[in-house]
């Protein structure tokens, strides 16, 4: 995931897109991705927000550590003027800049003028914000990207770094580790780290028994979001009447969903997911979703028009 975003940022910078907006709540993770990219490409990197103002993250000379700060800029207009006077190559990250242009027509106009001038320079502005309330005047001048949540490799790296901490004990089996990482999919990096840490300190060791705790914590996070309701999977295939062919299909192809099959290079068996629309009509479609078929049934309801029904691992 991070490599994909880094490539998209690299393409945008090389294409001389003057203003890039990246939607994310994980600003720390975004900064890490961009900082690594600038260190590799030897581009100077500066961070500005309306609390701590300018910070130098990557120096233009060494490509690693800051050498000297930029001129003071304690308001958005002064910031944009400093950027306008900057020459050479540079990347500026502006944190939560959507708060700076709210009801500020001069800031919007200045940023629009600046985006026009930067098209033929090597200066790139990256706006980091949790939402994308782009003013209509700027929609044609800003490229919007999104930082997706961590994938399995990212979560595995987070878990591996946690397990390197002195005193941490782990008794996870390979299959238990796979199930633990799958259960954390959809969480942010910070949320995943908190959940793994809580599972660790609960009984002093990280093992296969912590899967239930991780699932419980994820349920609470989903509930706090206010958009979804999480329903724990309590039924098993034995509770479903009929469908003997489907049950036999699941039993015979159970190994096709394992980590061993994935490591061997076998594609996941195709599955089918169904939902009901706002008129209670059943609609189904085929998909190649490894998590859609597994050992037990579960359901999640979206607070809108649809009931989603599928299988949960």
N, C-alpha and C positions, 0 to 999 in steps of 0.2 A: 504493500500500500504506500509506504513512505517513498519508495523508489519511484512508483508511478506518479505521485504528486511532484516529486523532485524533477522528473522528466517533463511534466507539464509546465512547471515553473521555468525550467531551462528553455523550453520551446518558446514560452511567452516572452522571456527576456531577450532571447536571440532574435525573435520577431519584432522586438522593440515595441511591445505593447506598453504604453506609458503607465497605466494604472491597472493593477490587478487586485480584485477583492476576493478574499478567501474566507468563506463562512465556516466557523468552528467555535466551539466552546473550549477547545483544548489549545490555548494559545502557547503554552509551554512546549507542547509537542510540535506545534507548527514552527516555533522558533528554532527548535532543534533541527528540524528538516532543512529549513532555509539556511541556517548557520553552517551545517555540514556542506551544503551545496556551494555556498560562497567561499568556504575554506578550500574546497577542491578546485574551484574556478578562479581563485584569487581575486574575488570581487569584494570591495569594502562593503560592510553591512552596518547600518545604523538603525536603532530602535528609538521611536518617540512615542510618548503617551502624555496625557495632560495631567499626570501626577508627578512623574519623575523626569519628564522632558527628555532631552537627548541622552542616549547611551551608545557607545561604540562597541559593537559586538565582534566585528572582524576588521582588523586594521588594513589599510590600503597597501602598506609596505610589506609587513610580515605575512599577511594572510591568516594570522592566528589571533594575536593579542592586540588590544587597542593601544594606540600611541598617543593621541591627543584628542580631546573632545571637540565637538563642533561648536560654533557660536551659540549663544543662549537664544532659545526660542520658547517662550512661556505661553504662547497663545497660537491658535491654528494659523492665523494670517502671517505671523512672524515665521512660523515653521515653513510655510509654503514659499515665503520669500527667500529663506535660507536655501531651500532645495533648488529654487529657480537660479540662484547664483552659483550653485555647485557645478563644477566642470569635471570632465573625465568620466569614469565608470563608477557607479555606486547603486546600491539597493537600499531603499528606505522602507522600514516596516512601521506603519502607523497603527498603534493599538487603539481599539474602540473608537475609531475616528467618526463613526456614525453619530456619536454624541456631540461631536464638534460642529457638524453641519446642520444639526436640528434647529430650525427656525433661524438660520444664519445665511441669508442670501449672499452676503459678501464672500463668505468662505466657499460656498458652492460656485460662485462665479470665478473666484480666484483659482480653485481647483480645476475648473473647466478650462480656463485660459492656460494653466500650467500643463494640463494633459495635451493640449494642442502643441505647445512648444517642445515638449519632451519626446514627441514622436520621432524626431531626427537626432536624438541624443542617446547616450548609453546610461541614462538615469531611469530607474524603475521604481515606482511606488507600489507597495503591497499593503493593502488595507486589511487588517484582521478584525473581525467582528463576529459576534454570536448569531446575528441575523443580518439580512441584506435589505435594509430599507433604502435602496438607491433613489436619490431624487430624480425626477423625470429629466432634468437638464443634463444629468451625467450618465444616463443609461446607455447612450451610444458610445461613450468614451471609456467605459470600465468593463474589463473582462472578469467574469465571475467564475471562481473555482470553489470546490468544497472539499474539506478534509474529511474523508470517510473514517468510520470507527476502525479500531485495530482489527486486523485479520488474525488468523490462527498463528501465523509466524510472529506477528507483533506481540500477541498475548504470550506465546511461548518464550519470547525474549524477556518480557516483563517478569514472568514466573521464574525464569532461569536467574535473572539478576537478583530477585528476592531470595532465592535459595542459596546464593553466594554469600549472603549476610552471615557473619560469624554467629554461631549458636543455633542457626536454623536447622531443624531436623526434617527430613523428608523420607517417607516410605511409600511414595506413589509408585504404583505399577505402571508400565507403559500404557495399558488400556485405561487405567484410572486417570492418568495425565491427559490422555486424549479426550476423555469424557469431561474432565474438569475444564479444559480449554474450550471445548464446544459449548459448555454451559455458560461461559463468560462472553461468548460472541454477542455483539451488540452493545457492550459496555464501552465507555471511554477508557483510556489508559489509566486515568486517575481512579475511576470507579473500580476497574479490574484490580489494581494494586491494593486498594482498600479492602476489597472482598477477599483477595488471597491472604492479606495480612491478618484479617480477622479470623479466617479459617485456621491460620497458623497459630495464633495466640490463644484460641479457644481451648485447645487441648495440648498445646506445646509441640505438635508435630503435624505435618501436612501428609495426609494419606487419603486413600480412596473413600473413607467415610465422610470426608469434607464436601463431597459433591452435593449433598442435601443442603448444607449451610450456604454454599455458593448460590444454589438455585433459590433459596429463601431470600438471600440478600438481593438477588436480581429481581425477584418478584416485588420487593419493596421499592426498588429504584424505579421499576416500571410503573408502579402505583403512584409514586410521587410525581411522575412526569405528567399525570393527568390526561394522557391521550389514550392509554391502553389499560385493559384489565387483564390480569394474568390468572389463568386457571390451571392449577396443578394437575398433572396427569395421575389419576388414581385408578382408572380402568386399565384392563389388560385385554389383549385379543380374545381371551377366553370369555370375557363379558359380552362380546358381540355375537349375536346369533347369526348363523349362516356364514356366508363369505368364506367357505372352506377353501376354495381355490386361491383366494388372496392370502389366507393364512398359510397355506402350503407354500405359496410363492415367497412369502416373507421368511419362512423357516428355511427353505432351500437356499435362499440368496442372502442369508444373514451375514455370511462371511464377506460378501461383496461390499459391505459398508464398513469393514474394519480398517484399521490403520495399516495392517499388513497388506491388504489388497491395494490400498492407495499407494503404498511404497513400491509395490510390485508394478504399478502402472495401470491397473485395471480401472476402467471408467465405472462410475457409480451406476447401478441399475436404474433405469428410468422409473419414475413414480407418477402418481396422479393425485392432485389436490383439488378439493371441491369447496365451494362456498355458496352461500345463499345471498341473493341481492335484496334490495329494499322491498321487492314484491314477493319475497319468500320463494323465489324460483331458484332451483338448484342449478348451478353452473359449475362445470369442471374443466380442467385443462391439464395436459401432460407437461411435466417438467422433470429435469434431471437434478433433483434436489436430494442430496444425501441425507439431510436431516428430516426430510418429509416422511421417511419410512424408518421405523425402528422397533423397539421392544414394547412400547406402550403408547396408548392413545392420549391425546390432549387437545385442548381447544383454547383459542384466545379470541376475545371479542373486541372489535374496534368500535369506539363510540361514534358510529356513523351509520352507514347503511348496510354493512356487510357482517356476516358471521363467517369466520374462517375456520375450517375444520381440517385437521391433518394429524399426522403421527409425530410424536416427539420421542427423542432418544431418552 
